[in-house]
């Protein structure tokens, strides 16, 4: 998103461990995990890609 500086991992299901796993995989700082419970979405985690996308693990590992 052009309006979001840092990538966010939004925990939706009440299982913060799933959000942490996604954050670690992407290289997102744990402070950028937020909880917004919404069982009607039928998902565990939402990722909002921020302007820092080129600093995420999938991009930095690709450069190696």
C-alpha positions in Angstrom: 0.0 0.0 0.0 1.3 3.4 -0.8 0.0 4.8 2.4 1.7 2.3 4.7 5.3 2.9 5.6 6.1 -0.5 7.2 4.7 -3.9 6.3 2.1 -5.1 8.7 1.0 -8.6 9.7 -2.6 -8.6 11.0 -3.6 -11.5 13.3 -7.2 -12.4 12.7 -8.0 -15.7 14.4 -6.6 -15.4 18.0 -3.5 -17.5 17.3 -0.6 -15.0 17.5 1.9 -17.8 16.7 0.6 -18.0 13.1 1.2 -14.3 12.7 4.7 -14.6 14.2 5.6 -17.3 11.7 4.4 -15.2 8.8 6.3 -12.2 10.2 9.5 -14.2 10.6 9.2 -15.7 7.2 8.9 -12.2 5.6 11.4 -10.5 7.9 8.7 -8.2 9.5 9.5 -6.9 13.0 7.3 -8.3 15.7 6.2 -4.8 16.7 4.5 -4.7 13.3 2.1 -7.5 14.2 -1.3 -6.2 15.2 -4.4 -8.0 16.3 -7.8 -7.3 14.6 -10.0 -10.3 15.2 -12.5 -11.0 12.5 -13.8 -14.6 12.2 -16.1 -13.6 9.3 -13.1 -13.4 7.0 -12.2 -17.1 7.4 -8.5 -16.5 7.5 -5.8 -16.4 10.1 -3.5 -13.6 9.0 -3.6 -10.6 6.6 -0.4 -9.1 5.3 -0.3 -5.4 4.3 2.7 -4.8 2.2 4.2 -1.4 2.9 6.7 0.9 1.3 9.5 -1.2 2.8 8.7 -4.2 0.5 12.2 -4.2 -0.9 13.6 -4.8 2.6 11.5 -8.0 3.2 13.3 -11.4 3.2 11.9 -12.6 -0.2 13.5 -9.6 -1.9 16.8 -9.5 0.1 17.4 -13.2 -0.3 16.8 -12.9 -4.0 19.7 -10.5 -4.3 22.2 -12.8 -2.8 
